[in-house]
Amino acid sequence: MFSHITLGTNDWDKARPFWIAVMEVLGHPILFERPGGIAFGEATGPKTFVGPAFDGEPARAGNGVHIAYLVKSRATVDAFHAAALAHGGSDEGKPGLRPHYHPNYYGAYVRDPDGNKLQAVCHSSPG
């Protein structure tokens, strides 16, 4: 559905350990890293880029914007949430079922150190 997403950071020293920990849990490898920025994913597949805003202005989190990463297990949702909180993220919705979306919708929401809203979601039944 998409090629890549790019999220800004104003504090690379805080953002880097957060993103490395979260993407490791989600199974997205580092594609490349440069001073102040990083890319996760595969060269020909979906990617997430994190770094300073291209226009040189301070990065800002979008109001009403969030990125949802699809995962295969509820345990991965739980691990995503724990890794995010352990590496400078903040809670925006603990792991759990959200049956108002559908009976097996299991997700968790966090904000990265720059305020970008992220989610891990599993649509499968347990087991």
C-alpha positions in Angstrom: 0.0 0.0 0.0 2.9 2.4 0.7 6.5 2.7 -0.2 7.7 4.6 2.9 6.9 6.9 5.7 9.2 9.6 7.1 9.0 10.9 10.6 10.9 13.8 12.0 13.0 14.1 15.1 14.5 17.0 16.9 16.6 15.0 19.3 18.5 12.2 17.6 20.1 11.1 20.8 16.7 10.2 22.3 15.1 9.1 19.0 17.8 6.6 17.9 17.6 4.1 20.8 13.8 4.3 20.8 13.5 3.5 17.1 16.2 0.8 17.1 14.4 -1.0 20.0 10.9 -0.7 18.6 11.8 -1.7 15.1 13.8 -4.7 16.3 10.7 -6.0 18.1 8.6 -5.4 15.0 11.2 -7.3 12.9 12.2 -4.4 10.6 16.0 -4.3 10.0 18.1 -1.2 9.7 18.4 -0.5 6.0 21.0 2.2 6.5 22.0 4.9 9.0 23.6 8.3 8.5 24.4 11.0 11.0 21.1 12.1 12.6 18.9 9.7 10.7 18.0 6.1 10.1 16.0 3.9 7.7 14.3 0.6 8.5 13.0 -2.0 6.1 14.0 -3.6 2.9 15.3 -1.8 -0.2 12.4 -2.9 -2.3 9.7 -3.0 0.4 8.0 -0.7 2.8 10.4 1.5 4.8 10.3 3.9 7.8 12.7 6.8 7.7 13.5 8.8 10.9 15.5 12.0 10.9 15.5 15.8 11.0 12.9 17.6 8.9 14.1 18.1 5.3 13.2 21.9 5.4 15.5 22.5 8.3 12.6 23.6 10.5 11.8 21.8 13.8 10.0 18.5 13.3 6.4 18.4 14.6 4.1 15.4 15.2 0.9 15.5 13.1 -2.3 16.1 14.9 -4.6 13.2 14.0 -1.8 11.2 12.4 -0.6 7.9 13.5 1.4 5.0 12.0 0.1 1.5 12.6 2.5 -1.4 12.1 0.9 -4.8 11.3 2.3 -7.7 13.4 1.5 -11.4 13.5 1.0 -11.9 17.2 -0.4 -10.3 20.3 2.9 -11.0 22.0 4.6 -8.7 19.5 2.1 -6.0 20.3 2.9 -6.4 24.0 6.7 -6.4 23.3 6.3 -3.3 21.1 4.6 -1.4 23.9 7.1 -2.4 26.5 10.1 -1.6 24.3 8.7 1.8 23.5 8.1 2.7 27.1 11.5 1.4 28.1 13.2 3.6 25.5 11.7 7.0 26.1 8.2 6.6 24.5 5.0 7.3 26.3 1.8 5.3 26.6 -1.2 6.3 24.4 -3.2 3.1 24.8 -2.1 -0.1 26.6 -2.1 -3.4 24.7 -5.5 -5.0 24.5 -8.5 -5.9 22.4 -10.4 -3.2 20.7 -13.6 -5.1 19.8 -15.3 -2.0 18.5 -13.0 -2.4 15.4 -13.5 -6.1 15.1 -13.4 -9.1 17.6 -9.7 -9.9 17.1 -8.3 -6.4 16.9 -5.5 -6.3 19.4 -3.3 -3.2 19.5 -1.3 -0.8 21.5 -0.5 2.9 21.0 2.6 4.9 22.0 4.3 8.2 21.2 7.9 8.3 20.3 10.2 10.9 22.0 9.2 13.5 19.4 5.5 12.9 19.9 4.8 10.9 16.8 1.9 8.5 17.5 2.6 4.8 16.6 0.7 1.6 17.0 1.3 -2.1 16.7 -1.8 -4.1 15.7 -2.6 -7.8 15.3 -5.8 -8.8 13.6 -5.5 -12.6 14.3 -7.0 -14.6 17.1 -4.7 -15.8 19.8 -2.7 -19.0 19.3 
